[in-house]
Amino acid sequence: MHGIGVVGISWRHRRSDVLGAFTIPRQERPERVPLLAAGLGVRELVYVATCNRVEVAFATAGATPIEAYRREVFAALAGRQPHPGEAEHSLRVWQGEGAAEHLFLMTSGLDSARIGESEVTGQVREAVDQSRALGLLGPRLDSVFIEALRVARRVRPVTEGRIGRVSLAEIALRHVSERIDRTPGRVALVGVSPMTEECARALAAAGTRVIIVNRTPERARVLAAEVGGESRALDAFRSAPDDVEAVIVATGAGAPVLSRGDLERLAARASSGEAPLVVDLGVPANIAPEDAVAADVPRLGMDDISDEAAADRGRILLEFADARTIVDEALTDLRRHAEERLIGSTIAQMRLRYQRTALEGVERLFERDLAGLGEQERDSIRRWAETLARRLAHVPSVGLRDLAFQAGPSAVQAFFQNSEPALARELNAAMERAGAGFLESEAGRQ
């Protein structure tokens, strides 16, 4: 896990308007994510953006401390240099095993405002697939995310088994359902995204008529056909909105998609005489809060949804101790495998040194005390010496593996510092080639 880092911001660190400043619009990611990697000077990078977090995971190939990347990520995403202390205040940093733990918790929904939310796993998988398509997913990040997605699959039955299927969309649906119960009517869903798809299916299953609105009409028609609803092009809906009692908006646009005038037209069309409820799940916001206030349209934004989700977070988290155990076991396995890869080359080099030393001693015997032996007998003694050297190397090999697991591979390097200089140089070189020179400081989260 050496050189693995995460720089991010989430619902618990900053509000959604600040979060939006670090969000790359979906349509811009194929171009900007490779530029982000190039700007950071890394070959492996995964950019994850959800409704309540932005995380940049990367693997370094040099000795630059992970902490030093915080200001660079800020500048690349915000489009400006941070003021003194601003990057440190806005963005959090995780490294090494702490980074892996953070990704496990995030992917399984255990670090979400709504514990166990289901959308985040799909969003992480989508981000990983995009990085793979862009050539930014190398062996180090790939192994961590493979394990993170495996952990999420194991955690989900635990969370769903306790409180049912969980998502931030369900909080939005609860508010919309309460409104429809009071003033029956249709619901418009603006944008075709995982959030709106989930809402559309749930509303249609409950018997609510839905209208799918999207900038690309074909995508709206496909979802509308699936749920038995109607479809509209975004521009048509803006200029001549339908009579609806609620609007759910979740697009990847970098700017508001419904203006004050659009909201006023929506309010004027509502047959109940009451302005429709607007639920804005976009980050950055798809509807400016001040426009909703000016149009006298009730609006729930991601801050409201996240606050509601987090209200009973502590209580729910206590119920998921077994889910946390799954994460801890996966971390232990990942650490053991990573350290085995690093220490394996050192052990192999040590075994070779044992064998070489044994054979050198045997050859000296052949020159002096055993000079009369034939070549067949000499070969037999050489094979015996190699086998004995391997057996003798086995005992310290077991101890070195335990030392690496308990104290880290850097402790193995320190162990050999006072050994024979030539042996120490060989073993340190083997570990450097395996990447131990870039081991994390084991400080975990910064």
LOFI-993105 format. One record per residue (C-alpha): x, y, z; residue in one letter. Coordinates in steps of 0.2 Angstrom, whole numbers, plus 5000, padded with zeros to 4 digits. Example, Ala and Ser with C-alpha at 12.3 -4.5 7.8 and 13.67 -1.06 7.14 Angstrom:
2
506249785039A
506849955036S
! end
This chain:
446
500050005000M
501550114999H
501250274990G
499350264990I
498550434994G
496750504995V
496450694995V
494550734998G
493150825004I
491450765010S
489750805018W
490550805036R
491950925031H
491151065021R
489451115014R
488851074997S
489251244989D
491051224994V
490951034988L
490251094971G
491851204968A
492851034968F
491650944957T
492150914939I
490550904928P
490250734922R
490450774903Q
492150864907E
492950714916R
493650624901P
494650774897E
495050844914R
495450684925V
496950644914P
497550824916L
497250814935L
498450654935A
499750744924A
499650904935G
499950794951L
501350694942G
500550524945V
500150384933R
498750304943E
497250404948L
495350384952V
494250534953Y
492650494963V
491250624964A
489550594972T
488150694979C
489050724995N
490950694992R
492450724980V
493850604983E
495550594973V
496450434975A
498150414968F
499750314968A
501450404968T
503050344960A
504150454970G
504650514988A
503550664988T
502450665005P
500650635002I
500250785012E
501050894999A
499750844986Y
498350934995R
498751114988R
498951034971E
497350954971V
496451104977F
497251214963A
496851084950A
494951064955L
494551244961A
495451324946G
496451444958R
497851434970Q
497251414988P
497451555001H
498651525015P
497951385025G
496351365014E
496851195006A
497251125023E
495551185030H
494551125015S
495350955011L
495750805021R
497150685017V
497350495020W
498950395016Q
499450215015G
498350095026E
497350245031G
496950285013A
496450105010A
495350105025E
494450265020H
494150195002L
493350035010F
492250135022L
491750255008M
491350114995T
490350015007S
489250165012G
489950165030L
490650345028D
489150415021S
487950535029A
486650405027R
487450245034I
487450105021G
486850215006E
486750104991S
487250234977E
489050264982V
489550084977T
488950104959G
489750284958Q
491450214964V
491350074951R
490950194938E
492450304943A
493550154943V
492950104925D
493250274919Q
495050274925S
495350104918R
494650174901A
495850324902L
497350214906G
497450284924L
497150124933L
498750034938G
499149884948P
499249974965R
497550064964L
496749924955D
497049804969S
496449924983V
494849964973F
494549784969I
494549744988E
493549904992A
492149844980L
492249664987R
492049735005V
490549834999A
489749674992R
490049595009R
489449745019V
487849775010R
486849625016P
487249675034V
486649855031T
485149805021E
484649665033G
484549795047R
483649945041I
483249895023G
483849975007R
484650145011V
485050295000S
484950475000L
483650464986A
482450384998E
482550535009I
482050634994A
480650514990L
479950525008R
479750715006H
478950694989V
477750564994S
477150665008E
476850814996R
475950694984I
474850624998D
474350805002R
474150874984T
474050724972P
474850754955G
476350714943R
478150724948V
479450784936A
481250714937L
482550814928V
484150734923G
484450544920V
485650494934S
485650354946P
484750464959M
483350504947T
483250324940E
482950254957E
481650394961C
480750364945A
480550174948R
480050194966A
478750334961L
478050234947A
477950074957A
476850174970A
475650234956G
476350404954T
476350474936R
478150534932V
478850644918I
480650614914I
481550774908V
483350774901N
484450884890R
484650734878T
482850684874P
483250504869E
483950464887R
482350534894A
481250424882R
482150264887V
481850294906L
480050344903A
479750194893A
480450084907E
479350164921V
477850194910G
478050384911G
478150534899E
479750614893S
480150794889R
481650884882A
482451004895L
482251164884D
480351124881A
480051094899F
480851254904R
479851354892S
478151264894A
478251164910P
476951034914D
475751034929D
476750944942V
476750944961E
478550904964A
480150914954V
481750804958I
483350874950V
484950774949A
486050814934T
487950824932G
487851004926A
489151134932G
487851274933A
485951284938P
484751204925V
483151284931L
483151474933S
482051594943R
480951614928G
480851424925D
480251404944L
478951544942E
478251454927R
478151294936L
477351374951A
476051454940A
475551294932R
475251184948A
473451144948S
473451134967S
473851314968G
475351274979E
477051294971A
477851124968P
479151054980L
480851054972V
482150934978V
483850974972D
485050824973L
486450914962G
488150954967V
488551084963P
486751144965A
485551124950N
484451264956I
485151414965A
484451434982P
484151614980E
483151584964D
482051464974A
481751594987V
481451734974A
480151624965A
479351574982D
479651384978V
480051264992P
481751184989R
482651044998L
484551044994G
485950914997M
486351005013D
484550975020D
484650795014I
486350765021S
485850845038D
484250735039E
485250585035A
486650625048A
485350655062A
485350475067D
486950425060R
487850385077G
486350275082R
486450175066I
488250155066L
488250065083L
487149935074E
488449905061F
489849835072A
489949675062D
490049785045A
491549875053R
492349705057T
492249655038I
493249815034V
494549775048D
494749605041E
494949665024A
496249785029L
497249655038T
497249545023D
497749685011L
499149745023R
499749565024R
499749545005H
500549715002A
501949685015E
502249505008E
502549574991R
503749704998L
504649585010I
504649434998G
506049504988S
507049535003T
506849355009I
507249284992A
508849384992Q
509249325009M
509049145004R
510149174989L
511449245001R
511349095012Y
511548974997Q
512949074990R
513849075007T
513648885009A
514248844991L
515748964994E
516148865009G
515948695001V
517048744986E
518448794999R
518248625007L
518448544989F
520048644987E
520848585004R
520048445014D
519048365001L
520148384986A
520048194982G
518148184979L
517548154961G
516348274952E
514748164956Q
515148164975E
515448354974R
513748384965D
512948284979S
513748394992I
513248554983R
511448504982R
511448455001W
512248625005A
510948714995E
509548625003T
510248655021L
510548835017A
508648855012R
508148765028R
509148875039L
508449025030A
506648975033H
506749015052V
507249195050P
506049215035S
504549175046V
505249295059G
505449435046L
503749415039R
503049435057D
504149585060L
503549665043A
501749635048F
501849695066Q
503049845063A
503049875044G
504349825031P
505449975036S
505749885053A
506549745042V
507749875034Q
508249935051A
508449755058F
509849735044F
510749895047Q
511949825059N
512249665049S
513649625037E
513849785026P
513749685010A
512249585015L
511349745022A
511649825005R
510949674995E
509449665006L
509049855006N
509249854987A
508049714985A
506749804996M
507049964986E
506649874970R
505049814978A
504549984982G
504949995001A
505850154999G
504250244996F
503350165011L
502050265020E
502550345036S
501150245043E
500350395050A
498750345042G
497550495040R
498250665041Q
! end
